[in-house]
Amino acid sequence: MQTGLGEAAINPGLVFSEIDSVIPDVVWASRDRLETMLDEAGHLIAAPELVVEILSPGEKNEHRDGQRPVPWDHRQAKLKIYSTYGVMEYWIADQQQRKVEVYRREGGLLKLALSLYAQDTLTSHVLPGFSVPVQHLF
């Protein structure tokens, strides 16, 4: 569904600061926000409204995505970065469990709002009219 309200980007680099840079799988930003989040070189330097991470199968990727404990928990680190810099909604899609965790901004922080499974329907506070059965995502 295309509404013209914003744009999605796949694997964009988000450069929040010299030490806080990430490459999420998908982001969505409204047209209004997009105008203020690009630097002169076209890099994204501010938070989009929505960030989506897709956990990758395989031991190496599980460590990277934070599914297995490691000294530096990548998954929690990204959640903290997205929360700190103002992302409104953050989805983590787990292909193996066929589950989507939805984090929403509450009291200035991203907090787990829902865990959705194949039989559920995913909607979004930041994407008006968006609705998809979770089973269609996998």
C-alpha positions as CSV (number, residue, x, y, z in Angstrom):
1,M,0.0,0.0,0.0
2,Q,1.4,3.4,-0.9
3,T,0.0,6.5,0.7
4,G,2.6,9.1,-0.2
5,L,3.0,10.0,3.5
6,G,6.6,8.9,3.6
7,E,9.4,6.7,2.3
8,A,10.9,3.3,3.2
9,A,14.5,2.5,2.7
10,I,16.3,-0.9,2.8
11,N,19.6,-1.2,4.7
12,P,20.2,2.5,5.1
13,G,23.1,3.7,7.3
14,L,21.9,5.8,10.2
15,V,24.6,8.1,11.6
16,F,23.4,9.5,14.9
17,S,26.9,10.4,16.2
18,E,30.6,9.4,15.8
19,I,30.0,6.4,18.0
20,D,26.3,5.7,17.4
21,S,25.9,4.4,13.8
22,V,23.7,1.5,12.8
23,I,22.5,-0.2,9.6
24,P,18.9,-1.4,10.2
25,D,17.2,-3.7,7.6
26,V,14.3,-1.3,6.9
27,V,13.3,2.2,8.0
28,W,10.3,4.4,7.3
29,A,10.2,8.1,7.6
30,S,7.4,10.6,7.0
31,R,8.0,13.2,4.3
32,D,8.2,15.9,7.0
33,R,10.8,14.1,9.0
34,L,12.8,13.0,6.0
35,E,13.4,16.7,5.0
36,T,15.2,17.3,8.3
37,M,17.1,14.0,8.6
38,L,19.5,14.2,5.7
39,D,22.9,15.9,5.7
40,E,24.5,17.5,2.7
41,A,25.9,14.2,1.5
42,G,22.5,12.5,1.7
43,H,23.3,10.5,4.9
44,L,20.5,9.8,7.4
45,I,21.5,11.7,10.6
46,A,18.3,11.6,12.6
47,A,15.8,9.0,13.6
48,P,13.1,7.8,11.3
49,E,9.7,7.0,12.8
50,L,10.0,3.3,12.2
51,V,12.9,0.9,12.3
52,V,12.7,-2.8,11.4
53,E,15.4,-5.4,12.2
54,I,15.1,-9.0,10.8
55,L,17.0,-11.5,12.8
56,S,19.2,-13.7,10.6
57,P,19.4,-17.5,11.1
58,G,22.7,-19.1,11.7
59,E,25.1,-19.1,14.7
60,K,27.3,-16.2,13.4
61,N,24.3,-14.1,12.7
62,E,22.6,-15.0,15.9
63,H,25.5,-13.6,17.8
64,R,25.5,-10.4,15.7
65,D,21.7,-9.9,16.0
66,G,21.8,-10.6,19.8
67,Q,19.9,-13.9,19.8
68,R,22.7,-15.6,21.7
69,P,24.4,-14.1,24.7
70,V,27.6,-12.3,23.9
71,P,29.6,-9.8,26.0
72,W,28.2,-6.9,24.0
73,D,24.4,-7.5,23.5
74,H,23.9,-6.2,19.9
75,R,20.1,-6.3,20.1
76,Q,19.9,-4.4,23.4
77,A,22.5,-1.9,22.1
78,K,20.4,-1.1,19.1
79,L,17.3,-0.8,21.1
80,K,19.1,1.7,23.4
81,I,20.4,3.7,20.4
82,Y,16.9,3.8,18.7
83,S,15.3,4.8,22.0
84,T,17.9,7.5,22.7
85,Y,17.6,9.1,19.3
86,G,13.8,9.2,19.0
87,V,12.6,6.3,16.9
88,M,8.9,6.0,17.5
89,E,8.4,2.4,16.7
90,Y,10.9,-0.6,16.4
91,W,10.0,-4.0,15.1
92,I,12.2,-7.1,15.5
93,A,11.2,-9.9,13.2
94,D,12.3,-13.4,14.2
95,Q,12.1,-15.8,11.2
96,Q,12.8,-18.9,13.3
97,Q,10.0,-18.2,15.8
98,R,7.8,-16.6,13.2
99,K,7.3,-13.7,15.7
100,V,7.5,-9.9,15.6
101,E,8.2,-7.9,18.7
102,V,6.8,-4.4,18.5
103,Y,8.5,-1.7,20.6
104,R,6.7,1.7,20.9
105,R,7.8,5.0,22.4
106,E,6.3,5.4,25.9
107,G,7.5,8.0,28.4
108,G,10.5,8.9,26.2
109,L,11.7,5.3,25.8
110,L,11.0,2.4,23.4
111,K,9.2,-0.4,25.4
112,L,8.0,-3.8,24.3
113,A,4.3,-3.2,23.5
114,L,3.4,-6.5,21.7
115,S,4.8,-9.9,20.6
116,L,2.9,-11.0,17.5
117,Y,2.8,-14.5,16.0
118,A,1.7,-16.0,12.7
119,Q,-2.0,-15.8,13.6
120,D,-1.9,-12.1,14.6
121,T,-2.1,-9.0,12.5
122,L,0.6,-6.3,12.6
123,T,-0.6,-2.7,12.6
124,S,1.4,0.5,13.3
125,H,0.8,3.7,15.1
126,V,3.2,5.5,12.7
127,L,1.9,4.0,9.5
128,P,-1.7,5.0,9.1
129,G,-3.8,2.3,7.5
130,F,-1.0,-0.3,7.6
131,S,-2.1,-3.8,8.4
132,V,-0.6,-7.2,7.5
133,P,-1.1,-10.7,8.8
134,V,2.2,-11.7,10.5
135,Q,2.2,-15.0,8.6
136,H,2.6,-13.1,5.4
137,L,5.9,-11.6,6.6
138,F,7.5,-15.1,6.8
